[in-house]
Amino acid sequence: MVKEKSLLQNYIFNLIKTLNGILFPIITFAYSSRILGVDGIGKVNFAKSVIAYFSMLAMLGMNYYGTREAAKLRNDRDRLNQFCLEMLFINGFTTITSYILLTVSFLSIPLLQDYRNLLLICSSAIVLQGMGMEWLYQAMEEYRYIAIRSVLFQVISLIAMVFLVRNESDVVPYTVLTVMASSGSYILNFVNARKFVRFHQRTRLIILKHVKPLLWLFAMAVSIELYTVLDTTMLGFLKGDTAVGLYTAATKVERMVNTVITSLGVVLIPRLSFYIGEKARKKTDDLICKGYNYTFLLSIPAAFGLFMLSDEIILLFSGAQFASAGLTMRIMTPVVILIPFSMMTNQQTFVPMGKEKLILLSTSAGAVTNLILNSLLIPRYAENGAAWASAIAEMVVAAVCFMNAKRYFDMKAVFKSIWQYLLAGMTIPIVTISIQMVRVPNVIHILLAVPISAMLYILILRLLGNRYVNEALNKVCKNRRKGAG
């Protein structure tokens, strides 16, 4: 039997991985955007957005399904072994299919031929992601291993980038290193998987039972991809590399902040799947309510802060040539709250419950909204049109998620403390405007505004008696006392 690991420890290791996954793109983007320029960044991100569709096909919803089902089987190694072999067989078939379709698309769409080398490099992530079996490590709650190996590959890639990306023509080396940073560690995953999977064991594979749930999750992944990647792809086709570059700069920090916030939810999936499998209703409800509240606790102040500091952040991380992206970033700030809420409902709650149809309903609504608005707004407003389309699409997704969640959970209990987060968050504009009046440099403004706002935010929540802040602070104090003892 697998020993139940600490959720706090899982979150800390996943947060380390996530923070490193944020620091790496921030550092590399700040460095590469000044060297490659708007068009260079636009080229790379357009190629990545195209490959994202084929990568999604190759995985076929396996990340969610694999994590959920493997978590249920983690105490039965024979059944887990068979399940893993079945997933690898399916992934092998879908990967070949994906490459065939990619080849057909490349030969039939003239624009893609201008990105031949970049598409080829980015496509290597399709194979690496499948063999990496990340879902298995998440199901087994191996977050310490995941964090260490991710940090290792990103540090190596960062060091290599300093030596290999030196001028605006170094788009190819930059692309290679970003793929290595994000997907190179999957090679270690495959080698290390022998700890859980007996690859050479002969067993009868039962494939068909997985097809239906995988197709539901694939349909969900398609609809998510449409409203999260479609904007970049349509910008590339309709407005070119410059618009993609500006949009990338505007959304980079917000997406990284969302990654930090939603990292909490990632560690909840295997635990919720386990509780649901054990029919532990009270533990399930408590964990879901806690997950939502920690999401609000982090996302609301992040949205306030990014809205107020958008111009300073763009200048700091991208440079003066990206300055016009500040407005685009402000338009997108609502998604910092909306995406974590939707992901907490869909991926972290409905996936473990097996409610794929409800997930598909909300994501499809977002996809249709985004497609229509992108078609109407991008031709006239370029990157700002894409930002409005994405923000409104996320509002639609969040609204449908809320309506679905009401049927299964006490959403009044979930939203009970939200007024506290909003009230405490309103102090952030006061802090940032006060510092602006002193007229300090951008870097100093950010370095002062972020910690002061964070401390004031936590202090107000503490004074309001917020249960989740008090619980987190008490755990920190308890761990310090243990360490001192």
N, C-alpha and C positions, 0 to 999 in steps of 0.2 A: 504494500500500500504506500502511495506517495504521501509524504508528510505535507500537511497544509502549511503553506508559507505565509509569512506576514504580508498583509496587503500593503502596509506602510512601507515595508522593505521593497516589495515589488514596485511600488510607485516611485520610490527614491531611485532605484536602479533604472527604471524606465524613464524617469525624469532626467537622469544623468545622460542617458542615450539621446533623449529628445533635445536637451539643452545643447549637447554637442552637435546634434543635427541642426540646431539653429545657429550656433556660433560659427560652424563651418560655412554655411551659406552666407551669413552676414559678412564674415571676413573675406571670403572668396569673392562675393558679389561686390563689396566695397573696393576690392583690389581689381577685379576683372572688368567691372563697369567703366572704370577710368582708363583702362588699357584697350579693351575691345570696343568701347563706345556703344551708343544706342543701337546701331544696326547690328553689331556683332552679337550683343546680348539677345537681340530680337531673333536673329537667325537660329541660335542654339535653342531658345525656348519654343520657337515654332516647330523645330524638328522634334523636340521632346513631346510637344502636345500631339503631334501626329502619331508617334510611336506609342503614346499612352493608350490609344484605342486598341492597338494590336496586343499590347501587354495585358490589357483588361480581358481581351478574348482568350488569351493563353491561360490566364489564371481562373477564368470562368467562375468567379465568386468563391474560389477555394480558400482565400484568406479567412473569410468569416466562417464558412462551413467547416473548414479544417480545424480551426480553433475551437469551435463549439463542440464538434463531435469527438475530437481527440481528447478534450477535457473530460468528457463523460467516460472515456475508456482508459484514462491514465492509470487506474488501479488494476487493469487487466491487460498485461503486456502482450499476450497472444493476439487478442482482438485488436489492440492498438497497432501491432505490427502489420496485421492484415489490412487494416484501414489505411495505413501509411503507404503500403505497396499499391493499393487500389488508387489512391490519390496521385501517386507518381505515374501510374499507367495512364490515367485520364489526362494528366498534365502533359505527358509526352505527346499524346494525340492532338491536344488543343494547341500546343506550341508549333507543331508541324503545320497545322491548319492556318495558324496565325501568320507564319512566314510565307505561306503560299499566297494568302490574301494581300500581304504587304507587297510582295513582288508584283502581283497583278495591279495593285494601286499605283505603284511606282511607274510601271510601264504605261499606264493609261492616263495618268494625270501629269501633264507637262511641267507644271510648277514644281512638283516634287523632285524632278530630275536636277534642279538647281541645288538641292540639298542632299545629293547622293551620299557623300562621305559622312555627313552628320547623321543622316538616317541610319546608315549602316552601323555606325558606332553606338548610337542610342539603342538600336535594336538588340544589341548584346544583352541588355538588361532583361529582355524577355526570357532568354534561356536561364540566366543567372537567378532571376526571381523564382522560377519554377523549381530549380534544383535546390534553392535555399531553404525551402520548407519552413519559412518563418512561423507559419501557423502552428507547427508542432512545438517549437520552443516557447511560444506564447501559451499554448495549452498546458505545457508542463511547467509553466511559470518560471522559466529559466532566464529571468530578466537580468541577473548578474552577468551571465555569459553574453547575452545580447548586447548589454551596455559596453562591456570590455572590448569585444571584437569590433563593434561599430566605431568606438573612439579610436581604436588602433588604425583602421583603414582611413578614417577621415583625417587624422593627423598626418599620416604618410602622404595622402593626396594633397594636403595643404602645403607641406614642405616641397613636394614636387612642383606644385603650381608656381611657387615663387621663382623656380629655376627655368621652367618650361614656357610659361605664359609671360612674354616680355613686350610684345607689341600687338597692334590691332590685327595682324595676320594670323595670330596664334589661336584661332577659333577651334581648330581640330584638337590640339593638345588640351585646351580647356574642357572640351566636350568629353574627351577620354577620361580626364581626371574626375570630372563630376560623376560620370557613370561608375568609375572605380570607387569613389567615396560612398555612393549610395547602394551599389550592388556587389562590389567586390567581395565583401564579407560573406556573401552567400556561398562562396566556394568552401569556406571554413565550415559553414553550416552543414553542407553536404557530407564533408569528411567526418565531422563530429556526430552526425546523425546515427552512426553505428552504435552509439550509446543507447539509442531507443529502438532502432530498426534493424532487423536482420535481413539485409538486402538479398542474400543468396538463398534464403529459405523458400522452399517450394510450397506454394499454397494456392488454393483455388480462389481466384479473384472474382468477386461478385460486383460487377460494375453498375448494372442497371439501377440498383436501388439508390445510387447517389445522383443519378441523372436529373430527376425531377427537382430536388431541393437545390442542386447546383444551378439549374437553369433559372429558377426563381431568383437566386442570389445574383446570377449573371445579369438578368434583366434589371435588377436593382442597381448593379454596378454600371450598366450602360446608361441608365437614367441619371445616376450621380455624375458620371463622366461627362455627359452632355451639358450639364449646367456648371461644371467646375473647370472643364478643359475647353469646351466648345468656344468660349469667348476668345481665348488665345488663338485657336485655329482659325476662326472667322476673321479676326483682326489681321492675321497673316495673309489670308486670301484676299480680303477686301481693302486693307489699308497698308500692308507691307511691314517690313522689319522695324521701322522706326516706331510705329504705333505699338507693336508687340513689345519692343524694348521699354518704352515708357510705361506700358501697362504692367510689365513684369516688375519694374522698380516700385510701382505703386502698390502692388499686391504682395510683394515679397515678404515684408515685415509682418503684415497682417496674417498671412498664411503661416508664418513661423510661430506667431503668437498663438494662433489656433492650434497648432501642433502641440505646443506646451500644454494648453488647457485640456485638449482631448486626450493627452497621454494618460490622464487619470482613468478615463473611460476604457482605454485599451486593457489595463490590468484588471478591470472589472469583468470582462467577458468570460474568461475561464472560471472565475469564482461564481459568477451568476449562473453559468451553465451547470456547474457542479451543484449549486443550491437547488436549481430548478429540477435537475435530475433526481435529487434527494427529496424533493417536494417539501423543502424547508421554506414555507411561505413567509413567515415573519422575518427571517434573515434576508430573504429576497427583497421584501418591501423596504426594510431598513437600509439595505445597501443601495437600492435605487434612489431613495430619498436623499441619502448622503451624497451620492454621485451628482445629482442635479444641483444640490446646494453648493458643493465645492466648485461646480462649473460656473454658477452665477457669481460666486465669491471671487473668482479669477477673471471672468470675461467682462463683467461690467466695468471695473476700473480700467481694464486694458482698453476698452472701447473709448472711454472718456480721454485717456491719455493719448492714444493714437490720433484722435480727432484734433486735440489741442496742439500736438507736436508734429503733425504730418510734414510741414514744410522743413522743419529742422531735421527730421529723420531722413527725408529724401536727400537733402544736401549733404548730410553726414555720411550716409551709406552708399550714395550713388554719384554724387558730384553735381556741379552746377548745370551740366548739359541735360540732366533729368529734372530740373527744377519745376517744370510745368506738371509733373506727375503728382505734385502736392495736392492739387484739387481732386485728382482721381482717387488718391488715397483717402481723402476725407469722405468722398461719396461712398467708399467701400467700408467705412468703419462699423456700420451696423452688423456686418457679417461676423465680427469678432464675438458678438453675443449669439447671433442666430445659428451659426454653424455648430458651435459646441452643444447648444440645446438640441438641435436636430440629430446630431450624432449620438448624444446621450440617449435620445429616444429610440432611434433606429438601430444603429450598430451595436450600442452597448446594452440595450434593453430588449428590443424586439428580436434581434438575431438570436440571443440565447433562448428566447421563448419560442423560436421557430415561427415567428409571425412575418414571414417574408412578403406576403401579399400586402400587408399594411405599409411595409417599407417601400414597396414598389409604387403604391398609391401616392405617397408623398413625394418621392423622388421624380416620378413621372410628371406630376403637376409642376415641379420646379423645372424640369427639362423642357417641357412645352412652353412654359412662360419665358424661359431664357432664350430659347430658339426664336420665338416670335419677336421678343424685344431686341435681341441682337440684330436680327434682320432689319428692324425699323430704325434702331438708334446708331449702330456702328457706321453705316454709310455717311451719316451727317455729323456725328459727334466723336467718332473714332474711339480712343481709349476711354473717354468719359462716358460714351454711350454704352460700352461694354461693362463699365463699372455700375451704372444705373441698372442695367439688365441683370447683372449678377446679384446686386443688393435686393432688388424686387423679387427675383426668383427665390432667394433664400428666405424672404419673408413668407412667401407662399408655402415653401417646404415646412417652415417652422409652424405655420398656422395649421396645416394638415396634420403634422406630428402631434400638436397639442390636442386636436379633436380626437385622434386615434388613442392617445395616451389616457384620455379621460375615461375611456371604457375599461381600463385595467388598473389604474392607480388613482390614489387620492391626490389629484393635482393641487387641491387647496393646501394640503400639507406641504407639497413641493414648493409652492409659491409663497408660503407663509412668511418667510423672512426676506423676500425680495425687496421690500420697501427699505430695509436696512442697508442693503447693498447699494441701492440707488441713492439714498440719502448720503451715505458715506462717500459715494462716488462723485457727488456734486461738489465736493471740496477740491477735486482735482483741477477743474478750470480756474478756480480761485488761486490755487498755488501757481499754475503755469502763467496766468496773466500777471500775477504779482512779480514773478521773476522776469517776465518780458519787459516790464516797466523799468527795470534796472538796466536794461540793454546790455546783457552779457553775450559773449559769443555762443554760437549754436551748441557746441559741445558742452560748454559749462551749463547752458540752459537745461539740456537733457540730463546731465549728471546731477544737477540740483533738483530738478522737478520730479524725477522718477523716485528717488529714495524718500524725499520729503512727502510726496503724495502718498506713497505706500505706507509710511509710518503713520500719517494722519488718518488714512483710510482704516488701517487695522485698529488704531486707537479708538476711533469713533464706534467701530463695530464691537470692540471690547466694552465700551461704555454702554452700548445699547443691549449688551448681554447676548450677543449672537452666539448661539450654541456651537456652531461649527468652528468659529475662530477660537472660542474658549477651549474647545476640545483639542484642536491642533496645538495651541500654545501650551496646554497642560501636558500633552504628550511630549513636547519638546523639553519642557522643564523636568519632567519625570525621567527622560532619557539622560539629561545632563546630570541629574542627581545620581543616577545609576553609574554613569561614567566617572563621576567624582568619587563615588564610593569604591 
